[in-house]
Amino acid sequence: MARRTLAAKYEAYHAAQSFQPQIPCYNKDAKEIYHDVEPVEEEVEKPAESSSAPPASFAPAEGAALPAVFPLASSGPAAAVADEPVQAVDIV
């Protein structure tokens, strides 16, 4: 019924937009409607051997200048905000 209604009213519009609407049926497409997917077993990754040296891809090239690191400006600890109930003016 829904397919016929869409075809009667919006067929020209969908053709102009190159859009094909999908109309799932609860009998045929229950997995898609209810997002019922089969569980996938995840592979457990083995922990890599830890070493103190970084990988070669992170090592800077010889003679390459390192970028300057600027410290972040800090204005001290954050100011405390009083705990107040929500007013009607705040909602509007």
CNS distance restraints for C-alpha pairs under 8 A (distance, minus, plus):
assign (resid   1 and name CA) (resid   5 and name CA) 6.26 0.50 0.50
assign (resid   2 and name CA) (resid   6 and name CA) 6.14 0.50 0.50
assign (resid   2 and name CA) (resid  23 and name CA) 7.63 0.50 0.50
assign (resid   3 and name CA) (resid   7 and name CA) 6.04 0.50 0.50
assign (resid   3 and name CA) (resid  23 and name CA) 7.16 0.50 0.50
assign (resid   4 and name CA) (resid   8 and name CA) 6.04 0.50 0.50
assign (resid   5 and name CA) (resid   9 and name CA) 6.19 0.50 0.50
assign (resid   6 and name CA) (resid  10 and name CA) 5.36 0.50 0.50
assign (resid   6 and name CA) (resid  11 and name CA) 6.63 0.50 0.50
assign (resid   7 and name CA) (resid  11 and name CA) 4.68 0.50 0.50
assign (resid  10 and name CA) (resid  14 and name CA) 6.05 0.50 0.50
assign (resid  11 and name CA) (resid  15 and name CA) 6.10 0.50 0.50
assign (resid  12 and name CA) (resid  16 and name CA) 6.15 0.50 0.50
assign (resid  13 and name CA) (resid  17 and name CA) 6.24 0.50 0.50
assign (resid  14 and name CA) (resid  18 and name CA) 5.82 0.50 0.50
assign (resid  14 and name CA) (resid  19 and name CA) 4.92 0.50 0.50
assign (resid  14 and name CA) (resid  20 and name CA) 6.57 0.50 0.50
assign (resid  14 and name CA) (resid  21 and name CA) 7.95 0.50 0.50
assign (resid  15 and name CA) (resid  19 and name CA) 6.35 0.50 0.50
assign (resid  15 and name CA) (resid  20 and name CA) 7.91 0.50 0.50
assign (resid  24 and name CA) (resid  28 and name CA) 7.47 0.50 0.50
assign (resid  24 and name CA) (resid  29 and name CA) 5.70 0.50 0.50
assign (resid  24 and name CA) (resid  33 and name CA) 7.35 0.50 0.50
assign (resid  25 and name CA) (resid  29 and name CA) 5.40 0.50 0.50
assign (resid  25 and name CA) (resid  30 and name CA) 7.30 0.50 0.50
assign (resid  26 and name CA) (resid  30 and name CA) 5.09 0.50 0.50
assign (resid  26 and name CA) (resid  33 and name CA) 7.16 0.50 0.50
assign (resid  29 and name CA) (resid  33 and name CA) 6.24 0.50 0.50
assign (resid  30 and name CA) (resid  34 and name CA) 5.91 0.50 0.50
assign (resid  30 and name CA) (resid  35 and name CA) 7.88 0.50 0.50
assign (resid  30 and name CA) (resid  36 and name CA) 7.59 0.50 0.50
assign (resid  31 and name CA) (resid  35 and name CA) 5.40 0.50 0.50
assign (resid  31 and name CA) (resid  36 and name CA) 4.59 0.50 0.50
assign (resid  31 and name CA) (resid  37 and name CA) 6.53 0.50 0.50
assign (resid  32 and name CA) (resid  36 and name CA) 6.67 0.50 0.50
assign (resid  54 and name CA) (resid  58 and name CA) 6.39 0.50 0.50
assign (resid  54 and name CA) (resid  59 and name CA) 6.98 0.50 0.50
assign (resid  55 and name CA) (resid  59 and name CA) 6.94 0.50 0.50
assign (resid  60 and name CA) (resid  64 and name CA) 6.59 0.50 0.50
assign (resid  60 and name CA) (resid  66 and name CA) 7.86 0.50 0.50
assign (resid  86 and name CA) (resid  90 and name CA) 6.60 0.50 0.50
assign (resid  86 and name CA) (resid  91 and name CA) 7.62 0.50 0.50
assign (resid  87 and name CA) (resid  91 and name CA) 6.87 0.50 0.50
assign (resid  88 and name CA) (resid  92 and name CA) 6.48 0.50 0.50
